[in-house]
Amino acid sequence: MPLIRSILHTLWMLVTVIPWGIIMVLTSIRVRGNPLYWMAVRWLRWAIDGARVILGIQVRVTGMDNLPQGETSPAILLVKHQSTFETFYMPTLMPHPLAYVFKKELLYVPFFGWAMGRLDMIHIDRSQGSKAFAKVVAQGKELLARGVWIIMFPEGTRIARGQAGTYKTGGTRLAVATGAPVIPVAVTSAKCWPRKAFIKRPGVVDVSIGQPIPSTGRDPAELMREVETWIEAEMRRLDPDGY
């Protein structure tokens, strides 16, 4: 049954993303900014609704009251990364537009990448080294001033259930450079949607949002250690069987 459900959900995403990607690209000729972003989020909601209805994946969220209030209150979300699920889910959850920091190669993915390229995201060329980070800071400041929150996965790639990757300081370096607080987020998506796995299983994904951590005057490495400590402790609390 999980195999059949997974096939149906994949077909659902394929059938919907192709026309929606085309619509996004065409609409972006005239519409940009937040209206285009929320239009893109509509497809992500379809993908998440499909996961709920077809795959039987439910989501339980705690800590929404920890999010900064105000239309232009800045935030940098540093999120545990176990699967594609949180990539799709976070924009449907957050009250502010999100800007992902991602490698430019994703822009070449048909339909999905083309649509992403029309949004206010931060795509980087890793071969440029320090120049790439300077671009992240410059774009990050501009987006944060407009009320767009930055989202990053500090481990850099999807990590298997029960394991921790190497937490890189890019997110906290950006936070210190911009003065935006860091919001740590733990996500147990691998219980239902494992990394690199085609077959998904029904269950409950927990999303826990931590309290904002001020970045002003902080050392990026020390700040990231605090983020890592909170996220990994929270993962063990939410998913003790996985650890």
C-alpha positions as semicolon CSV with decimal commas, in nm:
position;residue;x (nm);y (nm);z (nm)
1;M;0,000;0,000;0,000
2;P;0,276;0,257;0,076
3;L;0,421;0,190;-0,270
4;I;0,089;0,255;-0,443
5;R;0,034;0,570;-0,235
6;S;0,383;0,694;-0,317
7;I;0,329;0,639;-0,690
8;L;-0,002;0,825;-0,678
9;H;0,151;1,117;-0,489
10;T;0,440;1,142;-0,733
11;L;0,193;1,145;-1,022
12;W;-0,010;1,412;-0,843
13;M;0,295;1,636;-0,810
14;L;0,401;1,581;-1,171
15;V;0,054;1,646;-1,312
16;T;0,017;1,969;-1,116
17;V;0,371;2,112;-1,130
18;I;0,401;2,118;-1,510
19;P;0,104;2,347;-1,581
20;W;0,168;2,547;-1,263
21;G;0,532;2,604;-1,357
22;I;0,427;2,731;-1,699
23;I;0,164;2,957;-1,542
24;M;0,423;3,093;-1,296
25;V;0,672;3,180;-1,569
26;L;0,406;3,348;-1,783
27;T;0,256;3,537;-1,488
28;S;0,600;3,661;-1,382
29;I;0,617;3,870;-1,698
30;R;0,375;4,111;-1,531
31;V;0,364;4,011;-1,164
32;R;0,664;3,994;-0,930
33;G;0,735;4,012;-0,558
34;N;0,502;3,885;-0,288
35;P;0,196;3,822;-0,511
36;L;0,402;3,585;-0,728
37;Y;0,549;3,418;-0,419
38;W;0,210;3,338;-0,268
39;M;0,101;3,209;-0,605
40;A;0,393;2,964;-0,594
41;V;0,300;2,862;-0,240
42;R;-0,038;2,751;-0,372
43;W;0,128;2,464;-0,557
44;L;0,329;2,371;-0,247
45;R;0,003;2,350;-0,054
46;W;-0,129;2,113;-0,318
47;A;0,180;1,895;-0,272
48;I;0,140;1,899;0,109
49;D;-0,236;1,838;0,088
50;G;-0,157;1,548;-0,143
51;A;0,085;1,410;0,117
52;R;-0,190;1,430;0,378
53;V;-0,470;1,280;0,168
54;I;-0,276;1,030;-0,043
55;L;0,019;0,940;0,178
56;G;-0,148;0,983;0,517
57;I;0,118;1,224;0,646
58;Q;-0,010;1,457;0,920
59;V;0,181;1,752;1,065
60;R;0,193;1,867;1,427
61;V;0,338;2,216;1,480
62;T;0,451;2,371;1,808
63;G;0,614;2,705;1,881
64;M;0,437;2,931;1,631
65;D;0,420;3,192;1,906
66;N;0,802;3,209;1,897
67;L;0,800;3,370;1,554
68;P;0,874;3,746;1,541
69;Q;0,571;3,971;1,505
70;G;0,537;4,264;1,267
71;E;0,531;4,298;0,891
72;T;0,901;4,373;0,856
73;S;1,039;4,196;1,164
74;P;1,345;4,006;1,036
75;A;1,421;3,639;1,090
76;I;1,659;3,375;0,963
77;L;1,518;3,024;0,989
78;L;1,772;2,747;1,040
79;V;1,592;2,420;0,980
80;K;1,677;2,053;1,035
81;H;1,690;1,887;0,695
82;Q;1,580;1,525;0,661
83;S;1,378;1,521;0,339
84;T;1,207;1,718;0,065
85;F;0,901;1,748;0,288
86;E;1,021;2,047;0,491
87;T;1,136;2,223;0,175
88;F;0,777;2,213;0,053
89;Y;0,610;2,259;0,390
90;M;0,787;2,559;0,545
91;P;0,654;2,820;0,297
92;T;0,299;2,695;0,357
93;L;0,345;2,738;0,733
94;M;0,522;3,070;0,770
95;P;0,332;3,403;0,775
96;H;0,611;3,580;0,584
97;P;0,749;3,509;0,237
98;L;1,059;3,293;0,255
99;A;1,377;3,324;0,050
100;Y;1,574;3,003;0,016
101;V;1,949;3,010;-0,027
102;F;2,031;2,741;-0,282
103;K;2,286;2,644;-0,546
104;K;2,213;2,787;-0,889
105;E;2,202;2,441;-1,052
106;L;1,848;2,397;-0,917
107;L;1,732;2,669;-1,155
108;Y;1,777;2,425;-1,443
109;V;1,525;2,171;-1,308
110;P;1,236;2,177;-1,559
111;F;0,922;2,365;-1,450
112;F;1,000;2,365;-1,073
113;G;1,339;2,532;-1,115
114;W;1,213;2,767;-1,383
115;A;0,938;2,887;-1,148
116;M;1,188;2,929;-0,860
117;G;1,404;3,145;-1,082
118;R;1,124;3,399;-1,110
119;L;1,095;3,441;-0,732
120;D;1,297;3,649;-0,486
121;M;1,534;3,371;-0,385
122;I;1,910;3,374;-0,327
123;H;2,084;3,140;-0,570
124;I;2,460;3,115;-0,544
125;D;2,751;2,992;-0,748
126;R;2,960;2,796;-0,499
127;S;3,265;2,818;-0,725
128;Q;3,285;3,192;-0,648
129;G;3,377;3,131;-0,284
130;S;3,374;3,451;-0,075
131;K;3,204;3,644;-0,355
132;A;2,908;3,406;-0,327
133;F;2,867;3,484;0,044
134;A;2,895;3,858;-0,020
135;K;2,603;3,819;-0,260
136;V;2,404;3,631;0,005
137;V;2,461;3,914;0,256
138;A;2,370;4,189;0,009
139;Q;2,052;4,017;-0,108
140;G;1,970;3,903;0,243
141;K;1,975;4,259;0,380
142;E;1,751;4,379;0,100
143;L;1,499;4,097;0,143
144;L;1,490;4,118;0,524
145;A;1,419;4,491;0,503
146;R;1,112;4,407;0,295
147;G;0,981;4,154;0,547
148;V;1,103;3,847;0,361
149;W;1,254;3,585;0,592
150;I;1,563;3,386;0,495
151;I;1,555;3,008;0,531
152;M;1,861;2,786;0,530
153;F;1,945;2,424;0,609
154;P;2,267;2,448;0,813
155;E;2,359;2,082;0,752
156;G;2,364;2,160;0,381
157;T;2,202;1,835;0,269
158;R;1,937;1,589;0,377
159;I;2,044;1,384;0,678
160;A;1,925;1,032;0,762
161;R;1,689;0,982;1,055
162;G;1,869;0,965;1,387
163;Q;2,185;1,130;1,258
164;A;2,334;1,478;1,261
165;G;2,529;1,638;0,982
166;T;2,798;1,903;1,005
167;Y;2,635;2,236;1,091
168;K;2,793;2,499;0,868
169;T;2,807;2,862;0,982
170;G;2,668;3,028;0,667
171;G;2,331;3,096;0,831
172;T;2,475;3,241;1,150
173;R;2,731;3,445;0,955
174;L;2,442;3,595;0,762
175;A;2,253;3,658;1,086
176;V;2,549;3,838;1,245
177;A;2,605;4,042;0,928
178;T;2,241;4,152;0,909
179;G;2,151;4,165;1,279
180;A;1,850;3,937;1,224
181;P;1,762;3,686;1,497
182;V;1,800;3,316;1,431
183;I;1,499;3,084;1,463
184;P;1,598;2,716;1,506
185;V;1,346;2,463;1,372
186;A;1,341;2,087;1,432
187;V;1,155;1,866;1,183
188;T;1,103;1,487;1,206
189;S;1,007;1,438;0,841
190;A;1,222;1,127;0,790
191;K;0,977;0,923;1,000
192;C;0,740;0,940;0,703
193;W;0,939;1,075;0,409
194;P;1,300;0,946;0,431
195;R;1,574;1,114;0,233
196;K;1,632;0,975;-0,117
197;A;1,345;0,730;-0,067
198;F;1,065;0,690;-0,315
199;I;0,832;0,510;-0,073
200;K;0,673;0,731;0,191
201;R;0,475;0,608;0,490
202;P;0,181;0,748;0,687
203;G;0,244;0,906;1,023
204;V;0,295;1,235;1,206
205;V;0,571;1,482;1,124
206;D;0,655;1,712;1,415
207;V;0,769;2,067;1,346
208;S;0,905;2,248;1,653
209;I;0,993;2,616;1,631
210;G;1,241;2,741;1,890
211;Q;1,268;3,081;2,050
212;P;1,453;3,355;1,858
213;I;1,824;3,372;1,932
214;P;1,971;3,724;1,905
215;S;2,269;3,751;1,670
216;T;2,402;4,098;1,749
217;G;2,760;4,085;1,869
218;R;2,774;3,707;1,851
219;D;3,047;3,487;1,710
220;P;2,897;3,290;1,418
221;A;3,057;2,960;1,521
222;E;2,940;2,995;1,881
223;L;2,592;3,091;1,764
224;M;2,574;2,788;1,535
225;R;2,678;2,559;1,820
226;E;2,382;2,695;2,019
227;V;2,150;2,635;1,724
228;E;2,284;2,282;1,675
229;T;2,252;2,198;2,045
230;W;1,888;2,307;2,052
231;I;1,788;2,137;1,727
232;E;1,956;1,804;1,802
233;A;1,819;1,793;2,159
234;E;1,472;1,872;2,025
235;M;1,504;1,600;1,759
236;R;1,579;1,345;2,030
237;R;1,280;1,462;2,229
238;L;1,044;1,450;1,931
239;D;1,174;1,125;1,780
240;P;1,333;0,911;2,054
241;D;1,282;0,591;1,853
242;G;1,489;0,734;1,570
243;Y;1,781;0,803;1,800
